[in-house]
Amino acid sequence: MNRNRDAKIINDFGKNLKTIRKAKKLSIRKLADIADVDFSQVHRIEKGESNPTLTTIMVLAEALQIDPCILLSKK
């Protein structure tokens, strides 16, 4: 396991999520409600403190009405 690589991927995902959420003018709470994901989980994902499951990635992308690949893209 490469911890630096993993941390970068998790961080990039969180940054992508936050950028897209803000562009769509959604609060963390509103996104969490739409996606039916716990508010604190979305907050931890955006901060790069939590590695989301595939299911969570899919429901967040659906709630944002985007392709999940956008959340996984590198910056």
N, CA, C and O atoms as a Maestro MAE file, in Angstrom:
{
 s_m_m2io_version
 :::
 2.0.0
}

f_m_ct {
 s_m_title
 :::
 protein
 m_atom[300] {
  # First column is atom index #
  i_m_mmod_type
  r_m_x_coord
  r_m_y_coord
  r_m_z_coord
  i_m_residue_number
  s_m_chain_name
  s_m_pdb_residue_name
  s_m_pdb_atom_name
  i_m_atomic_number
  :::
  1 25 0.845 -1.173 0.000 1 A "MET " " N  " 7
  2 3 0.000 0.000 0.000 1 A "MET " " CA " 6
  3 2 0.899 1.248 0.000 1 A "MET " " C  " 6
  4 15 1.856 1.340 0.769 1 A "MET " " O  " 8
  5 25 0.574 2.183 -0.862 2 A "ASN " " N  " 7
  6 3 1.311 3.432 -0.952 2 A "ASN " " CA " 6
  7 2 0.470 4.534 -0.306 2 A "ASN " " C  " 6
  8 15 -0.450 5.066 -0.926 2 A "ASN " " O  " 8
  9 25 0.790 4.866 0.933 3 A "ARG " " N  " 7
  10 3 -0.032 5.816 1.700 3 A "ARG " " CA " 6
  11 2 -0.062 7.207 1.079 3 A "ARG " " C  " 6
  12 15 -1.101 7.867 1.105 3 A "ARG " " O  " 8
  13 25 1.047 7.661 0.528 4 A "ASN " " N  " 7
  14 3 1.067 8.986 -0.100 4 A "ASN " " CA " 6
  15 2 0.151 9.025 -1.321 4 A "ASN " " C  " 6
  16 15 -0.604 9.977 -1.514 4 A "ASN " " O  " 8
  17 25 0.228 7.990 -2.133 5 A "ARG " " N  " 7
  18 3 -0.628 7.908 -3.313 5 A "ARG " " CA " 6
  19 2 -2.087 7.864 -2.897 5 A "ARG " " C  " 6
  20 15 -2.919 8.582 -3.452 5 A "ARG " " O  " 8
  21 25 -2.397 7.020 -1.919 6 A "ASP " " N  " 7
  22 3 -3.778 6.877 -1.455 6 A "ASP " " CA " 6
  23 2 -4.305 8.199 -0.904 6 A "ASP " " C  " 6
  24 15 -5.432 8.594 -1.201 6 A "ASP " " O  " 8
  25 25 -3.492 8.878 -0.105 7 A "ALA " " N  " 7
  26 3 -3.910 10.156 0.477 7 A "ALA " " CA " 6
  27 2 -4.170 11.189 -0.606 7 A "ALA " " C  " 6
  28 15 -5.112 11.973 -0.500 7 A "ALA " " O  " 8
  29 25 -3.346 11.199 -1.650 8 A "LYS " " N  " 7
  30 3 -3.540 12.154 -2.746 8 A "LYS " " CA " 6
  31 2 -4.851 11.880 -3.472 8 A "LYS " " C  " 6
  32 15 -5.598 12.810 -3.775 8 A "LYS " " O  " 8
  33 25 -5.134 10.629 -3.748 9 A "ILE " " N  " 7
  34 3 -6.374 10.270 -4.441 9 A "ILE " " CA " 6
  35 2 -7.587 10.675 -3.605 9 A "ILE " " C  " 6
  36 15 -8.537 11.255 -4.131 9 A "ILE " " O  " 8
  37 25 -7.559 10.375 -2.318 10 A "ILE " " N  " 7
  38 3 -8.666 10.707 -1.421 10 A "ILE " " CA " 6
  39 2 -8.827 12.224 -1.317 10 A "ILE " " C  " 6
  40 15 -9.946 12.736 -1.328 10 A "ILE " " O  " 8
  41 25 -7.708 12.938 -1.215 11 A "ASN " " N  " 7
  42 3 -7.740 14.405 -1.154 11 A "ASN " " CA " 6
  43 2 -8.301 15.006 -2.434 11 A "ASN " " C  " 6
  44 15 -9.152 15.894 -2.388 11 A "ASN " " O  " 8
  45 25 -7.824 14.522 -3.572 12 A "ASP " " N  " 7
  46 3 -8.305 15.033 -4.868 12 A "ASP " " CA " 6
  47 2 -9.807 14.801 -5.021 12 A "ASP " " C  " 6
  48 15 -10.529 15.668 -5.514 12 A "ASP " " O  " 8
  49 25 -10.266 13.642 -4.603 13 A "PHE " " N  " 7
  50 3 -11.701 13.353 -4.677 13 A "PHE " " CA " 6
  51 2 -12.481 14.363 -3.846 13 A "PHE " " C  " 6
  52 15 -13.478 14.920 -4.305 13 A "PHE " " O  " 8
  53 25 -12.021 14.594 -2.621 14 A "GLY " " N  " 7
  54 3 -12.692 15.545 -1.739 14 A "GLY " " CA " 6
  55 2 -12.721 16.949 -2.314 14 A "GLY " " C  " 6
  56 15 -13.735 17.640 -2.220 14 A "GLY " " O  " 8
  57 25 -11.617 17.374 -2.910 15 A "LYS " " N  " 7
  58 3 -11.561 18.701 -3.536 15 A "LYS " " CA " 6
  59 2 -12.522 18.785 -4.717 15 A "LYS " " C  " 6
  60 15 -13.222 19.784 -4.881 15 A "LYS " " O  " 8
  61 25 -12.556 17.743 -5.535 16 A "ASN " " N  " 7
  62 3 -13.489 17.716 -6.671 16 A "ASN " " CA " 6
  63 2 -14.932 17.813 -6.174 16 A "ASN " " C  " 6
  64 15 -15.733 18.576 -6.714 16 A "ASN " " O  " 8
  65 25 -15.251 17.036 -5.145 17 A "LEU " " N  " 7
  66 3 -16.603 17.036 -4.593 17 A "LEU " " CA " 6
  67 2 -16.980 18.433 -4.106 17 A "LEU " " C  " 6
  68 15 -18.064 18.931 -4.410 17 A "LEU " " O  " 8
  69 25 -16.093 19.053 -3.358 18 A "LYS " " N  " 7
  70 3 -16.363 20.386 -2.802 18 A "LYS " " CA " 6
  71 2 -16.526 21.424 -3.912 18 A "LYS " " C  " 6
  72 15 -17.439 22.247 -3.861 18 A "LYS " " O  " 8
  73 25 -15.655 21.389 -4.903 19 A "THR " " N  " 7
  74 3 -15.722 22.348 -6.011 19 A "THR " " CA " 6
  75 2 -17.048 22.226 -6.761 19 A "THR " " C  " 6
  76 15 -17.695 23.230 -7.059 19 A "THR " " O  " 8
  77 25 -17.438 21.008 -7.059 20 A "ILE " " N  " 7
  78 3 -18.679 20.786 -7.808 20 A "ILE " " CA " 6
  79 2 -19.889 21.148 -6.956 20 A "ILE " " C  " 6
  80 15 -20.837 21.765 -7.442 20 A "ILE " " O  " 8
  81 25 -19.852 20.764 -5.688 21 A "ARG " " N  " 7
  82 3 -20.970 21.095 -4.789 21 A "ARG " " CA " 6
  83 2 -21.173 22.606 -4.710 21 A "ARG " " C  " 6
  84 15 -22.301 23.094 -4.790 21 A "ARG " " O  " 8
  85 25 -20.078 23.338 -4.553 22 A "LYS " " N  " 7
  86 3 -20.175 24.795 -4.465 22 A "LYS " " CA " 6
  87 2 -20.638 25.408 -5.786 22 A "LYS " " C  " 6
  88 15 -21.415 26.363 -5.790 22 A "LYS " " O  " 8
  89 25 -20.165 24.862 -6.902 23 A "ALA " " N  " 7
  90 3 -20.574 25.367 -8.217 23 A "ALA " " CA " 6
  91 2 -22.078 25.196 -8.421 23 A "ALA " " C  " 6
  92 15 -22.718 25.978 -9.124 23 A "ALA " " O  " 8
  93 25 -22.625 24.164 -7.796 24 A "LYS " " N  " 7
  94 3 -24.067 23.912 -7.906 24 A "LYS " " CA " 6
  95 2 -24.838 24.614 -6.786 24 A "LYS " " C  " 6
  96 15 -26.049 24.442 -6.641 24 A "LYS " " O  " 8
  97 25 -24.103 25.416 -5.993 25 A "LYS " " N  " 7
  98 3 -24.698 26.214 -4.909 25 A "LYS " " CA " 6
  99 2 -25.455 25.354 -3.889 25 A "LYS " " C  " 6
  100 15 -26.561 25.686 -3.464 25 A "LYS " " O  " 8
  101 25 -24.827 24.251 -3.519 26 A "LEU " " N  " 7
  102 3 -25.400 23.363 -2.515 26 A "LEU " " CA " 6
  103 2 -24.562 23.421 -1.242 26 A "LEU " " C  " 6
  104 15 -23.333 23.458 -1.307 26 A "LEU " " O  " 8
  105 25 -25.210 23.429 -0.108 27 A "SER " " N  " 7
  106 3 -24.491 23.293 1.159 27 A "SER " " CA " 6
  107 2 -24.142 21.815 1.342 27 A "SER " " C  " 6
  108 15 -24.684 20.947 0.657 27 A "SER " " O  " 8
  109 25 -23.242 21.546 2.264 28 A "ILE " " N  " 7
  110 3 -22.921 20.149 2.567 28 A "ILE " " CA " 6
  111 2 -24.185 19.438 3.046 28 A "ILE " " C  " 6
  112 15 -24.464 18.307 2.646 28 A "ILE " " O  " 8
  113 25 -24.934 20.107 3.896 29 A "ARG " " N  " 7
  114 3 -26.154 19.500 4.439 29 A "ARG " " CA " 6
  115 2 -27.158 19.171 3.337 29 A "ARG " " C  " 6
  116 15 -27.767 18.101 3.354 29 A "ARG " " O  " 8
  117 25 -27.337 20.089 2.374 30 A "LYS " " N  " 7
  118 3 -28.293 19.863 1.289 30 A "LYS " " CA " 6
  119 2 -27.850 18.678 0.423 30 A "LYS " " C  " 6
  120 15 -28.661 17.821 0.071 30 A "LYS " " O  " 8
  121 25 -26.548 18.638 0.083 31 A "LEU " " N  " 7
  122 3 -26.037 17.513 -0.703 31 A "LEU " " CA " 6
  123 2 -26.233 16.208 0.059 31 A "LEU " " C  " 6
  124 15 -26.660 15.208 -0.519 31 A "LEU " " O  " 8
  125 25 -25.924 16.213 1.349 32 A "ALA " " N  " 7
  126 3 -26.086 15.016 2.162 32 A "ALA " " CA " 6
  127 2 -27.541 14.560 2.169 32 A "ALA " " C  " 6
  128 15 -27.824 13.366 2.070 32 A "ALA " " O  " 8
  129 25 -28.458 15.510 2.285 33 A "ASP " " N  " 7
  130 3 -29.889 15.169 2.275 33 A "ASP " " CA " 6
  131 2 -30.308 14.569 0.938 33 A "ASP " " C  " 6
  132 15 -30.998 13.550 0.903 33 A "ASP " " O  " 8
  133 25 -29.895 15.197 -0.164 34 A "ILE " " N  " 7
  134 3 -30.263 14.707 -1.497 34 A "ILE " " CA " 6
  135 2 -29.701 13.303 -1.723 34 A "ILE " " C  " 6
  136 15 -30.386 12.426 -2.249 34 A "ILE " " O  " 8
  137 25 -28.441 13.102 -1.318 35 A "ALA " " N  " 7
  138 3 -27.771 11.816 -1.544 35 A "ALA " " CA " 6
  139 2 -28.129 10.765 -0.498 35 A "ALA " " C  " 6
  140 15 -27.808 9.589 -0.663 35 A "ALA " " O  " 8
  141 25 -28.793 11.186 0.579 36 A "ASP " " N  " 7
  142 3 -29.103 10.305 1.702 36 A "ASP " " CA " 6
  143 2 -27.825 9.708 2.295 36 A "ASP " " C  " 6
  144 15 -27.706 8.505 2.526 36 A "ASP " " O  " 8
  145 25 -26.874 10.624 2.526 37 A "VAL " " N  " 7
  146 3 -25.590 10.285 3.140 37 A "VAL " " CA " 6
  147 2 -25.454 11.175 4.373 37 A "VAL " " C  " 6
  148 15 -25.876 12.331 4.352 37 A "VAL " " O  " 8
  149 25 -24.878 10.653 5.427 38 A "ASP " " N  " 7
  150 3 -24.722 11.433 6.646 38 A "ASP " " CA " 6
  151 2 -23.895 12.700 6.395 38 A "ASP " " C  " 6
  152 15 -22.862 12.654 5.727 38 A "ASP " " O  " 8
  153 25 -24.361 13.826 6.937 39 A "PHE " " N  " 7
  154 3 -23.688 15.114 6.788 39 A "PHE " " CA " 6
  155 2 -22.206 15.013 7.161 39 A "PHE " " C  " 6
  156 15 -21.342 15.485 6.422 39 A "PHE " " O  " 8
  157 25 -21.921 14.399 8.304 40 A "SER " " N  " 7
  158 3 -20.535 14.330 8.765 40 A "SER " " CA " 6
  159 2 -19.665 13.507 7.810 40 A "SER " " C  " 6
  160 15 -18.471 13.771 7.673 40 A "SER " " O  " 8
  161 25 -20.252 12.531 7.163 41 A "GLN " " N  " 7
  162 3 -19.484 11.736 6.201 41 A "GLN " " CA " 6
  163 2 -19.100 12.591 4.995 41 A "GLN " " C  " 6
  164 15 -17.956 12.549 4.543 41 A "GLN " " O  " 8
  165 25 -20.053 13.366 4.472 42 A "VAL " " N  " 7
  166 3 -19.750 14.240 3.337 42 A "VAL " " CA " 6
  167 2 -18.668 15.239 3.740 42 A "VAL " " C  " 6
  168 15 -17.746 15.507 2.969 42 A "VAL " " O  " 8
  169 25 -18.781 15.782 4.932 43 A "HIS " " N  " 7
  170 3 -17.792 16.748 5.433 43 A "HIS " " CA " 6
  171 2 -16.403 16.108 5.498 43 A "HIS " " C  " 6
  172 15 -15.423 16.708 5.058 43 A "HIS " " O  " 8
  173 25 -16.316 14.900 6.042 44 A "ARG " " N  " 7
  174 3 -15.017 14.205 6.146 44 A "ARG " " CA " 6
  175 2 -14.456 13.862 4.768 44 A "ARG " " C  " 6
  176 15 -13.244 13.926 4.561 44 A "ARG " " O  " 8
  177 25 -15.322 13.498 3.827 45 A "ILE " " N  " 7
  178 3 -14.866 13.188 2.465 45 A "ILE " " CA " 6
  179 2 -14.269 14.435 1.832 45 A "ILE " " C  " 6
  180 15 -13.192 14.376 1.239 45 A "ILE " " O  " 8
  181 25 -14.961 15.563 1.954 46 A "GLU " " N  " 7
  182 3 -14.460 16.809 1.363 46 A "GLU " " CA " 6
  183 2 -13.128 17.229 1.967 46 A "GLU " " C  " 6
  184 15 -12.299 17.821 1.277 46 A "GLU " " O  " 8
  185 25 -12.912 16.932 3.237 47 A "LYS " " N  " 7
  186 3 -11.656 17.294 3.899 47 A "LYS " " CA " 6
  187 2 -10.540 16.270 3.642 47 A "LYS " " C  " 6
  188 15 -9.410 16.456 4.096 47 A "LYS " " O  " 8
  189 25 -10.854 15.199 2.922 48 A "GLY " " N  " 7
  190 3 -9.863 14.170 2.646 48 A "GLY " " CA " 6
  191 2 -9.601 13.260 3.830 48 A "GLY " " C  " 6
  192 15 -8.562 12.603 3.900 48 A "GLY " " O  " 8
  193 25 -10.537 13.222 4.755 49 A "GLU " " N  " 7
  194 3 -10.386 12.413 5.971 49 A "GLU " " CA " 6
  195 2 -11.088 11.062 5.879 49 A "GLU " " C  " 6
  196 15 -10.953 10.227 6.774 49 A "GLU " " O  " 8
  197 25 -11.835 10.847 4.800 50 A "SER " " N  " 7
  198 3 -12.595 9.607 4.659 50 A "SER " " CA " 6
  199 2 -12.504 9.110 3.224 50 A "SER " " C  " 6
  200 15 -12.610 9.887 2.276 50 A "SER " " O  " 8
  201 25 -12.309 7.823 3.082 51 A "ASN " " N  " 7
  202 3 -12.236 7.184 1.778 51 A "ASN " " CA " 6
  203 2 -13.627 6.641 1.451 51 A "ASN " " C  " 6
  204 15 -14.039 5.631 2.022 51 A "ASN " " O  " 8
  205 25 -14.363 7.298 0.534 52 A "PRO " " N  " 7
  206 3 -15.737 6.872 0.272 52 A "PRO " " CA " 6
  207 2 -15.801 5.523 -0.443 52 A "PRO " " C  " 6
  208 15 -14.912 5.161 -1.214 52 A "PRO " " O  " 8
  209 25 -16.866 4.805 -0.163 53 A "THR " " N  " 7
  210 3 -17.105 3.542 -0.855 53 A "THR " " CA " 6
  211 2 -17.599 3.833 -2.274 53 A "THR " " C  " 6
  212 15 -17.978 4.959 -2.593 53 A "THR " " O  " 8
  213 25 -17.588 2.825 -3.095 54 A "LEU " " N  " 7
  214 3 -18.095 2.961 -4.456 54 A "LEU " " CA " 6
  215 2 -19.564 3.389 -4.435 54 A "LEU " " C  " 6
  216 15 -19.986 4.219 -5.240 54 A "LEU " " O  " 8
  217 25 -20.329 2.827 -3.521 55 A "THR " " N  " 7
  218 3 -21.740 3.196 -3.401 55 A "THR " " CA " 6
  219 2 -21.883 4.681 -3.074 55 A "THR " " C  " 6
  220 15 -22.713 5.372 -3.665 55 A "THR " " O  " 8
  221 25 -21.083 5.166 -2.143 56 A "THR " " N  " 7
  222 3 -21.145 6.583 -1.765 56 A "THR " " CA " 6
  223 2 -20.749 7.467 -2.940 56 A "THR " " C  " 6
  224 15 -21.376 8.501 -3.171 56 A "THR " " O  " 8
  225 25 -19.735 7.081 -3.675 57 A "ILE " " N  " 7
  226 3 -19.322 7.847 -4.864 57 A "ILE " " CA " 6
  227 2 -20.488 7.932 -5.846 57 A "ILE " " C  " 6
  228 15 -20.774 9.001 -6.386 57 A "ILE " " O  " 8
  229 25 -21.153 6.814 -6.072 58 A "MET " " N  " 7
  230 3 -22.263 6.786 -7.025 58 A "MET " " CA " 6
  231 2 -23.436 7.648 -6.565 58 A "MET " " C  " 6
  232 15 -24.003 8.387 -7.371 58 A "MET " " O  " 8
  233 25 -23.810 7.572 -5.297 59 A "VAL " " N  " 7
  234 3 -24.965 8.358 -4.849 59 A "VAL " " CA " 6
  235 2 -24.645 9.843 -4.796 59 A "VAL " " C  " 6
  236 15 -25.526 10.669 -5.038 59 A "VAL " " O  " 8
  237 25 -23.398 10.202 -4.484 60 A "LEU " " N  " 7
  238 3 -23.016 11.616 -4.512 60 A "LEU " " CA " 6
  239 2 -23.050 12.150 -5.941 60 A "LEU " " C  " 6
  240 15 -23.550 13.249 -6.184 60 A "LEU " " O  " 8
  241 25 -22.524 11.381 -6.876 61 A "ALA " " N  " 7
  242 3 -22.546 11.803 -8.283 61 A "ALA " " CA " 6
  243 2 -23.981 11.943 -8.774 61 A "ALA " " C  " 6
  244 15 -24.310 12.900 -9.474 61 A "ALA " " O  " 8
  245 25 -24.822 11.005 -8.414 62 A "GLU " " N  " 7
  246 3 -26.225 11.078 -8.820 62 A "GLU " " CA " 6
  247 2 -26.890 12.323 -8.222 62 A "GLU " " C  " 6
  248 15 -27.641 13.019 -8.904 62 A "GLU " " O  " 8
  249 25 -26.612 12.595 -6.962 63 A "ALA " " N  " 7
  250 3 -27.199 13.769 -6.304 63 A "ALA " " CA " 6
  251 2 -26.730 15.066 -6.968 63 A "ALA " " C  " 6
  252 15 -27.478 16.041 -7.040 63 A "ALA " " O  " 8
  253 25 -25.491 15.067 -7.451 64 A "LEU " " N  " 7
  254 3 -24.944 16.240 -8.137 64 A "LEU " " CA " 6
  255 2 -25.302 16.262 -9.620 64 A "LEU " " C  " 6
  256 15 -25.023 17.236 -10.319 64 A "LEU " " O  " 8
  257 25 -25.915 15.194 -10.090 65 A "GLN " " N  " 7
  258 3 -26.308 15.040 -11.495 65 A "GLN " " CA " 6
  259 2 -25.089 15.150 -12.429 65 A "GLN " " C  " 6
  260 15 -25.088 15.889 -13.413 65 A "GLN " " O  " 8
  261 25 -24.062 14.382 -12.068 66 A "ILE " " N  " 7
  262 3 -22.834 14.337 -12.870 66 A "ILE " " CA " 6
  263 2 -22.399 12.893 -13.043 66 A "ILE " " C  " 6
  264 15 -22.863 11.996 -12.339 66 A "ILE " " O  " 8
  265 25 -21.507 12.687 -13.986 67 A "ASP " " N  " 7
  266 3 -20.887 11.382 -14.174 67 A "ASP " " CA " 6
  267 2 -19.886 11.178 -13.027 67 A "ASP " " C  " 6
  268 15 -19.115 12.091 -12.732 67 A "ASP " " O  " 8
  269 25 -19.877 10.017 -12.380 68 A "PRO " " N  " 7
  270 3 -18.948 9.791 -11.273 68 A "PRO " " CA " 6
  271 2 -17.483 9.967 -11.669 68 A "PRO " " C  " 6
  272 15 -16.648 10.262 -10.814 68 A "PRO " " O  " 8
  273 25 -17.164 9.793 -12.925 69 A "CYS " " N  " 7
  274 3 -15.781 9.970 -13.385 69 A "CYS " " CA " 6
  275 2 -15.271 11.374 -13.116 69 A "CYS " " C  " 6
  276 15 -14.075 11.573 -12.905 69 A "CYS " " O  " 8
  277 25 -16.166 12.344 -13.121 70 A "ILE " " N  " 7
  278 3 -15.760 13.727 -12.854 70 A "ILE " " CA " 6
  279 2 -15.224 13.858 -11.435 70 A "ILE " " C  " 6
  280 15 -14.266 14.595 -11.198 70 A "ILE " " O  " 8
  281 25 -15.831 13.153 -10.497 71 A "LEU " " N  " 7
  282 3 -15.348 13.197 -9.118 71 A "LEU " " CA " 6
  283 2 -13.987 12.511 -8.965 71 A "LEU " " C  " 6
  284 15 -13.212 12.836 -8.066 71 A "LEU " " O  " 8
  285 25 -13.718 11.572 -9.847 72 A "LEU " " N  " 7
  286 3 -12.475 10.797 -9.756 72 A "LEU " " CA " 6
  287 2 -11.338 11.372 -10.604 72 A "LEU " " C  " 6
  288 15 -10.229 10.837 -10.597 72 A "LEU " " O  " 8
  289 25 -11.606 12.449 -11.328 73 A "SER " " N  " 7
  290 3 -10.579 12.982 -12.230 73 A "SER " " CA " 6
  291 2 -9.425 13.600 -11.448 73 A "SER " " C  " 6
  292 15 -9.598 14.108 -10.341 73 A "SER " " O  " 8
  293 25 -8.252 13.542 -12.054 74 A "LYS " " N  " 7
  294 3 -7.053 14.137 -11.452 74 A "LYS " " CA " 6
  295 2 -7.010 15.610 -11.791 74 A "LYS " " C  " 6
  296 15 -7.507 16.037 -12.833 74 A "LYS " " O  " 8
  297 25 -6.418 16.369 -10.915 75 A "LYS " " N  " 7
  298 3 -6.256 17.813 -11.167 75 A "LYS " " CA " 6
  299 2 -4.862 18.094 -11.658 75 A "LYS " " C  " 6
  300 15 -4.523 19.246 -11.927 75 A "LYS " " O  " 8
  :::
 }
 m_bond[299] {
  # First column is bond index #
  i_m_from
  i_m_to
  i_m_order
  :::
  1 1 2 1
  2 2 3 1
  3 3 4 2
  4 3 5 1
  5 5 6 1
  6 6 7 1
  7 7 8 2
  8 7 9 1
  9 9 10 1
  10 10 11 1
  11 11 12 2
  12 11 13 1
  13 13 14 1
  14 14 15 1
  15 15 16 2
  16 15 17 1
  17 17 18 1
  18 18 19 1
  19 19 20 2
  20 19 21 1
  21 21 22 1
  22 22 23 1
  23 23 24 2
  24 23 25 1
  25 25 26 1
  26 26 27 1
  27 27 28 2
  28 27 29 1
  29 29 30 1
  30 30 31 1
  31 31 32 2
  32 31 33 1
  33 33 34 1
  34 34 35 1
  35 35 36 2
  36 35 37 1
  37 37 38 1
  38 38 39 1
  39 39 40 2
  40 39 41 1
  41 41 42 1
  42 42 43 1
  43 43 44 2
  44 43 45 1
  45 45 46 1
  46 46 47 1
  47 47 48 2
  48 47 49 1
  49 49 50 1
  50 50 51 1
  51 51 52 2
  52 51 53 1
  53 53 54 1
  54 54 55 1
  55 55 56 2
  56 55 57 1
  57 57 58 1
  58 58 59 1
  59 59 60 2
  60 59 61 1
  61 61 62 1
  62 62 63 1
  63 63 64 2
  64 63 65 1
  65 65 66 1
  66 66 67 1
  67 67 68 2
  68 67 69 1
  69 69 70 1
  70 70 71 1
  71 71 72 2
  72 71 73 1
  73 73 74 1
  74 74 75 1
  75 75 76 2
  76 75 77 1
  77 77 78 1
  78 78 79 1
  79 79 80 2
  80 79 81 1
  81 81 82 1
  82 82 83 1
  83 83 84 2
  84 83 85 1
  85 85 86 1
  86 86 87 1
  87 87 88 2
  88 87 89 1
  89 89 90 1
  90 90 91 1
  91 91 92 2
  92 91 93 1
  93 93 94 1
  94 94 95 1
  95 95 96 2
  96 95 97 1
  97 97 98 1
  98 98 99 1
  99 99 100 2
  100 99 101 1
  101 101 102 1
  102 102 103 1
  103 103 104 2
  104 103 105 1
  105 105 106 1
  106 106 107 1
  107 107 108 2
  108 107 109 1
  109 109 110 1
  110 110 111 1
  111 111 112 2
  112 111 113 1
  113 113 114 1
  114 114 115 1
  115 115 116 2
  116 115 117 1
  117 117 118 1
  118 118 119 1
  119 119 120 2
  120 119 121 1
  121 121 122 1
  122 122 123 1
  123 123 124 2
  124 123 125 1
  125 125 126 1
  126 126 127 1
  127 127 128 2
  128 127 129 1
  129 129 130 1
  130 130 131 1
  131 131 132 2
  132 131 133 1
  133 133 134 1
  134 134 135 1
  135 135 136 2
  136 135 137 1
  137 137 138 1
  138 138 139 1
  139 139 140 2
  140 139 141 1
  141 141 142 1
  142 142 143 1
  143 143 144 2
  144 143 145 1
  145 145 146 1
  146 146 147 1
  147 147 148 2
  148 147 149 1
  149 149 150 1
  150 150 151 1
  151 151 152 2
  152 151 153 1
  153 153 154 1
  154 154 155 1
  155 155 156 2
  156 155 157 1
  157 157 158 1
  158 158 159 1
  159 159 160 2
  160 159 161 1
  161 161 162 1
  162 162 163 1
  163 163 164 2
  164 163 165 1
  165 165 166 1
  166 166 167 1
  167 167 168 2
  168 167 169 1
  169 169 170 1
  170 170 171 1
  171 171 172 2
  172 171 173 1
  173 173 174 1
  174 174 175 1
  175 175 176 2
  176 175 177 1
  177 177 178 1
  178 178 179 1
  179 179 180 2
  180 179 181 1
  181 181 182 1
  182 182 183 1
  183 183 184 2
  184 183 185 1
  185 185 186 1
  186 186 187 1
  187 187 188 2
  188 187 189 1
  189 189 190 1
  190 190 191 1
  191 191 192 2
  192 191 193 1
  193 193 194 1
  194 194 195 1
  195 195 196 2
  196 195 197 1
  197 197 198 1
  198 198 199 1
  199 199 200 2
  200 199 201 1
  201 201 202 1
  202 202 203 1
  203 203 204 2
  204 203 205 1
  205 205 206 1
  206 206 207 1
  207 207 208 2
  208 207 209 1
  209 209 210 1
  210 210 211 1
  211 211 212 2
  212 211 213 1
  213 213 214 1
  214 214 215 1
  215 215 216 2
  216 215 217 1
  217 217 218 1
  218 218 219 1
  219 219 220 2
  220 219 221 1
  221 221 222 1
  222 222 223 1
  223 223 224 2
  224 223 225 1
  225 225 226 1
  226 226 227 1
  227 227 228 2
  228 227 229 1
  229 229 230 1
  230 230 231 1
  231 231 232 2
  232 231 233 1
  233 233 234 1
  234 234 235 1
  235 235 236 2
  236 235 237 1
  237 237 238 1
  238 238 239 1
  239 239 240 2
  240 239 241 1
  241 241 242 1
  242 242 243 1
  243 243 244 2
  244 243 245 1
  245 245 246 1
  246 246 247 1
  247 247 248 2
  248 247 249 1
  249 249 250 1
  250 250 251 1
  251 251 252 2
  252 251 253 1
  253 253 254 1
  254 254 255 1
  255 255 256 2
  256 255 257 1
  257 257 258 1
  258 258 259 1
  259 259 260 2
  260 259 261 1
  261 261 262 1
  262 262 263 1
  263 263 264 2
  264 263 265 1
  265 265 266 1
  266 266 267 1
  267 267 268 2
  268 267 269 1
  269 269 270 1
  270 270 271 1
  271 271 272 2
  272 271 273 1
  273 273 274 1
  274 274 275 1
  275 275 276 2
  276 275 277 1
  277 277 278 1
  278 278 279 1
  279 279 280 2
  280 279 281 1
  281 281 282 1
  282 282 283 1
  283 283 284 2
  284 283 285 1
  285 285 286 1
  286 286 287 1
  287 287 288 2
  288 287 289 1
  289 289 290 1
  290 290 291 1
  291 291 292 2
  292 291 293 1
  293 293 294 1
  294 294 295 1
  295 295 296 2
  296 295 297 1
  297 297 298 1
  298 298 299 1
  299 299 300 2
  :::
 }
}
